[in-house]
Amino acid sequence: MEPTQKQLDYCYQILERIGSCPCNEDGEVPFETSVEEADKFIKAHTTGQKWEDREVCSAGDWGIPNH
């Protein structure tokens, strides 16, 4: 099954941050080949990431009202 556009967008954002990743024999990056590979790539590059390294969003961006 092909990866979703949302997965691909997120994978390319990660790739931009990390700079490079290995390709398969056909020259494709692994996350372009399947949903499972995209999930593996995302998990491998976001686990243990500090909150300071992530994009900062306000509570309003998440739809959480300010109290």
C-alpha positions as CSV (number, residue, x, y, z in Angstrom):
1,M,0.0,0.0,0.0
2,E,1.3,3.4,-1.0
3,P,2.1,5.9,1.8
4,T,-0.4,8.7,2.3
5,Q,0.3,12.2,1.2
6,K,0.3,13.3,4.9
7,Q,3.0,10.6,5.7
8,L,5.1,11.7,2.7
9,D,4.9,15.4,3.6
10,Y,6.0,14.6,7.2
11,C,8.8,12.3,5.9
12,Y,10.1,15.0,3.6
13,Q,10.1,17.5,6.5
14,I,12.2,15.0,8.5
15,L,14.5,14.4,5.6
16,E,15.0,18.1,5.2
17,R,16.0,18.3,8.9
18,I,18.3,15.3,8.9
19,G,19.9,16.0,5.5
20,S,20.0,12.5,3.9
21,C,18.9,8.9,4.1
22,P,19.8,5.7,2.2
23,C,18.0,4.8,-1.0
24,N,17.0,1.4,-2.3
25,E,18.4,-0.2,-5.6
26,D,15.8,1.8,-7.6
27,G,16.9,5.1,-6.2
28,E,13.8,5.5,-4.0
29,V,14.0,6.5,-0.4
30,P,12.4,3.8,1.7
31,F,9.5,5.9,3.0
32,E,8.2,6.3,-0.6
33,T,7.6,2.6,-1.1
34,S,4.9,1.7,1.5
35,V,2.9,2.9,4.5
36,E,4.9,0.6,6.7
37,E,8.2,2.0,5.5
38,A,7.0,5.5,6.0
39,D,5.9,4.7,9.6
40,K,9.3,3.1,10.3
41,F,11.1,6.2,9.0
42,I,8.9,8.6,11.0
43,K,9.4,6.5,14.2
44,A,13.1,6.2,13.7
45,H,13.6,9.9,13.4
46,T,11.1,11.3,16.0
47,T,11.6,8.9,19.0
48,G,13.3,10.6,21.8
49,Q,13.2,14.0,20.1
50,K,13.2,16.9,22.6
51,W,10.3,19.2,22.7
52,E,12.6,22.1,22.0
53,D,13.5,20.6,18.6
54,R,9.9,20.4,17.5
55,E,7.9,23.1,15.8
56,V,6.3,25.3,18.5
57,C,2.5,25.6,18.3
58,S,0.2,27.6,20.6
59,A,-2.7,26.0,22.4
60,G,-5.0,27.8,19.9
61,D,-3.3,25.9,17.0
62,W,-4.5,22.6,18.6
63,G,-8.0,23.9,19.2
64,I,-7.5,24.1,22.9
65,P,-9.2,27.2,24.4
66,N,-7.2,29.4,26.7
67,H,-8.5,29.5,30.3
